[in-house]
Amino acid sequence: MTKKPQLAPEHISDVIQMALSDHVSFTDIQREYGIGEKDVKALMRDNLKTGSYRAWRKRVRDFSDRRAHYK
C-alpha cells in the first residue's frame, strides 16, 4: 500500500495546471512539489473527469512518443 502525499488544495490546483501544461515535465513537478509521476497521475485521475483524464493521458503518451524528453 502506497502513501499518497498530502497537498494543500491550492497546491493540488497548481499541480493540475502544471500537469495539463505541455511545457512542464513530471520532473519539474517533482522538483517543486516532491511528488513523482505515479502520484501526479493518481492526483489527476482523482480530480479530473474520466474523459478529461483519458484525453490528458493520451496527449502525454502521444507527445512522449514524438519527443524523447517529454513529461
N, CA, C and O atoms as CSV, one atom per row, in Angstrom:
chain,resi,resn,atom,element,x,y,z
A,1,MET,N,N,0.845,-1.180,0.000
A,1,MET,CA,C,0.000,0.000,0.000
A,1,MET,C,C,0.889,1.242,0.000
A,1,MET,O,O,1.759,1.385,0.860
A,2,THR,N,N,0.676,2.129,-0.951
A,2,THR,CA,C,1.489,3.337,-1.039
A,2,THR,C,C,0.789,4.482,-0.332
A,2,THR,O,O,-0.439,4.551,-0.284
A,3,LYS,N,N,1.584,5.361,0.203
A,3,LYS,CA,C,1.054,6.513,0.919
A,3,LYS,C,C,0.997,7.693,-0.042
A,3,LYS,O,O,2.008,8.065,-0.637
A,4,LYS,N,N,-0.192,8.282,-0.192
A,4,LYS,CA,C,-0.342,9.440,-1.067
A,4,LYS,C,C,0.152,10.684,-0.340
A,4,LYS,O,O,-0.124,10.868,0.845
A,5,PRO,N,N,0.877,11.531,-1.049
A,5,PRO,CA,C,1.327,12.771,-0.414
A,5,PRO,C,C,0.133,13.688,-0.150
A,5,PRO,O,O,-0.787,13.777,-0.963
A,6,GLN,N,N,0.162,14.354,0.972
A,6,GLN,CA,C,-0.895,15.286,1.329
A,6,GLN,C,C,-0.503,16.679,0.846
A,6,GLN,O,O,0.519,17.228,1.257
A,7,LEU,N,N,-1.322,17.235,-0.023
A,7,LEU,CA,C,-1.076,18.570,-0.556
A,7,LEU,C,C,-2.228,19.479,-0.172
A,7,LEU,O,O,-3.374,19.040,-0.075
A,8,ALA,N,N,-1.922,20.732,0.043
A,8,ALA,CA,C,-2.961,21.728,0.300
A,8,ALA,C,C,-3.778,21.914,-0.978
A,8,ALA,O,O,-3.250,21.739,-2.076
A,9,PRO,N,N,-5.072,22.271,-0.849
A,9,PRO,CA,C,-5.923,22.436,-2.041
A,9,PRO,C,C,-5.333,23.367,-3.098
A,9,PRO,O,O,-5.463,23.097,-4.292
A,10,GLU,N,N,-4.696,24.439,-2.688
A,10,GLU,CA,C,-4.114,25.358,-3.672
A,10,GLU,C,C,-2.927,24.714,-4.392
A,10,GLU,O,O,-2.661,25.037,-5.550
A,11,HIS,N,N,-2.216,23.815,-3.727
A,11,HIS,CA,C,-1.116,23.108,-4.377
A,11,HIS,C,C,-1.648,22.056,-5.346
A,11,HIS,O,O,-1.054,21.830,-6.400
A,12,ILE,N,N,-2.746,21.422,-5.003
A,12,ILE,CA,C,-3.364,20.448,-5.910
A,12,ILE,C,C,-3.741,21.142,-7.205
A,12,ILE,O,O,-3.490,20.624,-8.293
A,13,SER,N,N,-4.344,22.312,-7.086
A,13,SER,CA,C,-4.719,23.086,-8.271
A,13,SER,C,C,-3.489,23.446,-9.101
A,13,SER,O,O,-3.517,23.356,-10.328
A,14,ASP,N,N,-2.419,23.849,-8.437
A,14,ASP,CA,C,-1.180,24.191,-9.149
A,14,ASP,C,C,-0.597,22.984,-9.874
A,14,ASP,O,O,-0.164,23.094,-11.021
A,15,VAL,N,N,-0.586,21.829,-9.204
A,15,VAL,CA,C,-0.043,20.618,-9.815
A,15,VAL,C,C,-0.877,20.235,-11.035
A,15,VAL,O,O,-0.322,19.853,-12.065
A,16,ILE,N,N,-2.203,20.333,-10.931
A,16,ILE,CA,C,-3.076,20.014,-12.063
A,16,ILE,C,C,-2.789,20.938,-13.233
A,16,ILE,O,O,-2.686,20.485,-14.373
A,17,GLN,N,N,-2.658,22.236,-12.959
A,17,GLN,CA,C,-2.356,23.185,-14.032
A,17,GLN,C,C,-1.012,22.871,-14.673
A,17,GLN,O,O,-0.878,22.927,-15.896
A,18,MET,N,N,-0.018,22.543,-13.856
A,18,MET,CA,C,1.297,22.218,-14.388
A,18,MET,C,C,1.243,20.950,-15.234
A,18,MET,O,O,1.848,20.886,-16.303
A,19,ALA,N,N,0.516,19.942,-14.752
A,19,ALA,CA,C,0.427,18.678,-15.479
A,19,ALA,C,C,-0.310,18.846,-16.808
A,19,ALA,O,O,0.027,18.192,-17.794
A,20,LEU,N,N,-1.303,19.713,-16.833
A,20,LEU,CA,C,-2.053,19.951,-18.067
A,20,LEU,C,C,-1.249,20.747,-19.079
A,20,LEU,O,O,-1.528,20.698,-20.276
A,21,SER,N,N,-0.258,21.474,-18.605
A,21,SER,CA,C,0.580,22.269,-19.494
A,21,SER,C,C,1.502,21.358,-20.298
A,21,SER,O,O,2.048,20.390,-19.768
A,22,ASP,N,N,1.666,21.670,-21.555
A,22,ASP,CA,C,2.575,20.901,-22.398
A,22,ASP,C,C,4.029,21.319,-22.193
A,22,ASP,O,O,4.936,20.710,-22.761
A,23,HIS,N,N,4.252,22.339,-21.395
A,23,HIS,CA,C,5.597,22.890,-21.233
A,23,HIS,C,C,6.236,22.531,-19.898
A,23,HIS,O,O,7.363,22.945,-19.623
A,24,VAL,N,N,5.533,21.764,-19.061
A,24,VAL,CA,C,6.048,21.408,-17.746
A,24,VAL,C,C,6.184,19.889,-17.686
A,24,VAL,O,O,5.234,19.164,-17.984
A,25,SER,N,N,7.353,19.414,-17.303
A,25,SER,CA,C,7.586,17.972,-17.242
A,25,SER,C,C,7.256,17.431,-15.849
A,25,SER,O,O,7.098,18.193,-14.895
A,26,PHE,N,N,7.154,16.110,-15.749
A,26,PHE,CA,C,6.934,15.478,-14.451
A,26,PHE,C,C,8.105,15.759,-13.522
A,26,PHE,O,O,7.930,15.860,-12.308
A,27,THR,N,N,9.296,15.886,-14.090
A,27,THR,CA,C,10.489,16.203,-13.291
A,27,THR,C,C,10.353,17.581,-12.646
A,27,THR,O,O,10.716,17.764,-11.484
A,28,ASP,N,N,9.835,18.542,-13.396
A,28,ASP,CA,C,9.630,19.886,-12.844
A,28,ASP,C,C,8.625,19.853,-11.699
A,28,ASP,O,O,8.814,20.518,-10.681
A,29,ILE,N,N,7.560,19.078,-11.867
A,29,ILE,CA,C,6.546,18.970,-10.811
A,29,ILE,C,C,7.151,18.310,-9.582
A,29,ILE,O,O,6.904,18.744,-8.456
A,30,GLN,N,N,7.948,17.258,-9.792
A,30,GLN,CA,C,8.574,16.589,-8.654
A,30,GLN,C,C,9.547,17.516,-7.935
A,30,GLN,O,O,9.611,17.521,-6.705
A,31,ARG,N,N,10.288,18.285,-8.685
A,31,ARG,CA,C,11.249,19.213,-8.093
A,31,ARG,C,C,10.535,20.249,-7.224
A,31,ARG,O,O,11.014,20.589,-6.142
A,32,GLU,N,N,9.392,20.749,-7.694
A,32,GLU,CA,C,8.695,21.812,-6.971
A,32,GLU,C,C,7.818,21.304,-5.829
A,32,GLU,O,O,7.748,21.935,-4.775
A,33,TYR,N,N,7.144,20.158,-6.033
A,33,TYR,CA,C,6.177,19.689,-5.039
A,33,TYR,C,C,6.551,18.367,-4.383
A,33,TYR,O,O,5.887,17.944,-3.436
A,34,GLY,N,N,7.590,17.711,-4.860
A,34,GLY,CA,C,8.048,16.482,-4.237
A,34,GLY,C,C,7.167,15.268,-4.497
A,34,GLY,O,O,7.202,14.306,-3.730
A,35,ILE,N,N,6.381,15.296,-5.562
A,35,ILE,CA,C,5.559,14.133,-5.892
A,35,ILE,C,C,5.973,13.591,-7.253
A,35,ILE,O,O,6.229,14.354,-8.185
A,36,GLY,N,N,6.036,12.276,-7.357
A,36,GLY,CA,C,6.507,11.630,-8.572
A,36,GLY,C,C,5.428,11.487,-9.627
A,36,GLY,O,O,4.279,11.887,-9.436
A,37,GLU,N,N,5.829,10.907,-10.743
A,37,GLU,CA,C,4.938,10.746,-11.895
A,37,GLU,C,C,3.701,9.936,-11.544
A,37,GLU,O,O,2.592,10.314,-11.919
A,38,LYS,N,N,3.872,8.825,-10.828
A,38,LYS,CA,C,2.725,7.990,-10.451
A,38,LYS,C,C,1.745,8.774,-9.582
A,38,LYS,O,O,0.531,8.656,-9.748
A,39,ASP,N,N,2.271,9.570,-8.659
A,39,ASP,CA,C,1.404,10.359,-7.780
A,39,ASP,C,C,0.667,11.445,-8.549
A,39,ASP,O,O,-0.494,11.735,-8.260
A,40,VAL,N,N,1.339,12.048,-9.532
A,40,VAL,CA,C,0.685,13.069,-10.362
A,40,VAL,C,C,-0.449,12.433,-11.152
A,40,VAL,O,O,-1.541,12.994,-11.240
A,41,LYS,N,N,-0.190,11.258,-11.728
A,41,LYS,CA,C,-1.234,10.568,-12.475
A,41,LYS,C,C,-2.414,10.219,-11.578
A,41,LYS,O,O,-3.563,10.367,-11.993
A,42,ALA,N,N,-2.151,9.757,-10.350
A,42,ALA,CA,C,-3.225,9.429,-9.412
A,42,ALA,C,C,-4.008,10.679,-9.032
A,42,ALA,O,O,-5.236,10.642,-8.949
A,43,LEU,N,N,-3.307,11.781,-8.801
A,43,LEU,CA,C,-3.965,13.045,-8.454
A,43,LEU,C,C,-4.853,13.512,-9.604
A,43,LEU,O,O,-5.973,13.973,-9.384
A,44,MET,N,N,-4.353,13.390,-10.822
A,44,MET,CA,C,-5.136,13.787,-11.997
A,44,MET,C,C,-6.365,12.887,-12.136
A,44,MET,O,O,-7.459,13.369,-12.431
A,45,ARG,N,N,-6.188,11.587,-11.925
A,45,ARG,CA,C,-7.303,10.638,-12.029
A,45,ARG,C,C,-8.386,10.964,-10.998
A,45,ARG,O,O,-9.579,10.866,-11.285
A,46,ASP,N,N,-7.957,11.351,-9.800
A,46,ASP,CA,C,-8.905,11.656,-8.719
A,46,ASP,C,C,-9.620,12.991,-8.909
A,46,ASP,O,O,-10.725,13.177,-8.401
A,47,ASN,N,N,-9.003,13.919,-9.634
A,47,ASN,CA,C,-9.549,15.277,-9.700
A,47,ASN,C,C,-10.120,15.684,-11.048
A,47,ASN,O,O,-10.774,16.722,-11.151
A,48,LEU,N,N,-9.885,14.888,-12.081
A,48,LEU,CA,C,-10.443,15.198,-13.400
A,48,LEU,C,C,-11.593,14.244,-13.701
A,48,LEU,O,O,-11.679,13.151,-13.141
A,49,LYS,N,N,-12.461,14.677,-14.586
A,49,LYS,CA,C,-13.495,13.776,-15.077
A,49,LYS,C,C,-12.811,12.664,-15.857
A,49,LYS,O,O,-11.712,12.853,-16.378
A,50,THR,N,N,-13.451,11.519,-15.938
A,50,THR,CA,C,-12.850,10.357,-16.595
A,50,THR,C,C,-12.415,10.665,-18.021
A,50,THR,O,O,-11.303,10.315,-18.416
A,51,GLY,N,N,-13.272,11.311,-18.793
A,51,GLY,CA,C,-12.927,11.635,-20.177
A,51,GLY,C,C,-11.768,12.607,-20.268
A,51,GLY,O,O,-10.915,12.482,-21.147
A,52,SER,N,N,-11.732,13.572,-19.366
A,52,SER,CA,C,-10.637,14.552,-19.346
A,52,SER,C,C,-9.320,13.880,-18.994
A,52,SER,O,O,-8.281,14.182,-19.580
A,53,TYR,N,N,-9.374,12.959,-18.025
A,53,TYR,CA,C,-8.164,12.236,-17.632
A,53,TYR,C,C,-7.647,11.398,-18.797
A,53,TYR,O,O,-6.449,11.407,-19.084
A,54,ARG,N,N,-8.536,10.677,-19.467
A,54,ARG,CA,C,-8.125,9.838,-20.596
A,54,ARG,C,C,-7.537,10.678,-21.728
A,54,ARG,O,O,-6.537,10.291,-22.333
A,55,ALA,N,N,-8.147,11.819,-22.014
A,55,ALA,CA,C,-7.634,12.703,-23.067
A,55,ALA,C,C,-6.244,13.227,-22.694
A,55,ALA,O,O,-5.359,13.308,-23.545
A,56,TRP,N,N,-6.057,13.581,-21.416
A,56,TRP,CA,C,-4.762,14.064,-20.946
A,56,TRP,C,C,-3.700,12.973,-21.072
A,56,TRP,O,O,-2.601,13.235,-21.560
A,57,ARG,N,N,-4.020,11.750,-20.635
A,57,ARG,CA,C,-3.066,10.643,-20.719
A,57,ARG,C,C,-2.702,10.352,-22.178
A,57,ARG,O,O,-1.538,10.101,-22.490
A,58,LYS,N,N,-3.684,10.385,-23.057
A,58,LYS,CA,C,-3.424,10.139,-24.473
A,58,LYS,C,C,-2.487,11.210,-25.025
A,58,LYS,O,O,-1.551,10.901,-25.762
A,59,ARG,N,N,-2.742,12.474,-24.666
A,59,ARG,CA,C,-1.895,13.564,-25.148
A,59,ARG,C,C,-0.465,13.405,-24.628
A,59,ARG,O,O,0.488,13.600,-25.382
A,60,VAL,N,N,-0.305,13.055,-23.354
A,60,VAL,CA,C,1.024,12.869,-22.779
A,60,VAL,C,C,1.735,11.706,-23.476
A,60,VAL,O,O,2.917,11.807,-23.806
A,61,ARG,N,N,1.019,10.607,-23.697
A,61,ARG,CA,C,1.628,9.462,-24.389
A,61,ARG,C,C,2.018,9.820,-25.813
A,61,ARG,O,O,3.110,9.470,-26.262
A,62,ASP,N,N,1.137,10.514,-26.530
A,62,ASP,CA,C,1.444,10.901,-27.910
A,62,ASP,C,C,2.659,11.814,-27.980
A,62,ASP,O,O,3.517,11.637,-28.845
A,63,PHE,N,N,2.742,12.789,-27.078
A,63,PHE,CA,C,3.886,13.693,-27.067
A,63,PHE,C,C,5.163,12.947,-26.710
A,63,PHE,O,O,6.216,13.204,-27.294
A,64,SER,N,N,5.076,12.022,-25.753
A,64,SER,CA,C,6.287,11.308,-25.337
A,64,SER,C,C,6.787,10.405,-26.444
A,64,SER,O,O,7.988,10.145,-26.527
A,65,ASP,N,N,5.892,9.915,-27.303
A,65,ASP,CA,C,6.333,9.104,-28.443
A,65,ASP,C,C,7.088,9.955,-29.455
A,65,ASP,O,O,7.995,9.463,-30.125
A,66,ARG,N,N,6.719,11.228,-29.571
A,66,ARG,CA,C,7.358,12.100,-30.557
A,66,ARG,C,C,8.604,12.789,-30.020
A,66,ARG,O,O,9.527,13.095,-30.775
A,67,ARG,N,N,8.628,13.032,-28.709
A,67,ARG,CA,C,9.781,13.713,-28.106
A,67,ARG,C,C,10.424,12.791,-27.101
A,67,ARG,O,O,9.738,12.141,-26.311
A,68,ALA,N,N,11.705,12.734,-27.130
A,68,ALA,CA,C,12.429,11.834,-26.227
A,68,ALA,C,C,12.321,12.245,-24.765
A,68,ALA,O,O,12.318,11.386,-23.884
A,69,HIS,N,N,12.234,13.536,-24.493
A,69,HIS,CA,C,12.281,14.000,-23.109
A,69,HIS,C,C,11.032,14.749,-22.711
A,69,HIS,O,O,11.112,15.732,-21.975
A,70,TYR,N,N,9.883,14.308,-23.180
A,70,TYR,CA,C,8.647,14.975,-22.809
A,70,TYR,C,C,8.038,14.282,-21.590
A,70,TYR,O,O,7.968,13.055,-21.534
A,71,LYS,N,N,7.620,15.046,-20.660
A,71,LYS,CA,C,6.970,14.595,-19.417
A,71,LYS,C,C,7.546,13.352,-18.916
A,71,LYS,O,O,7.112,12.842,-17.882
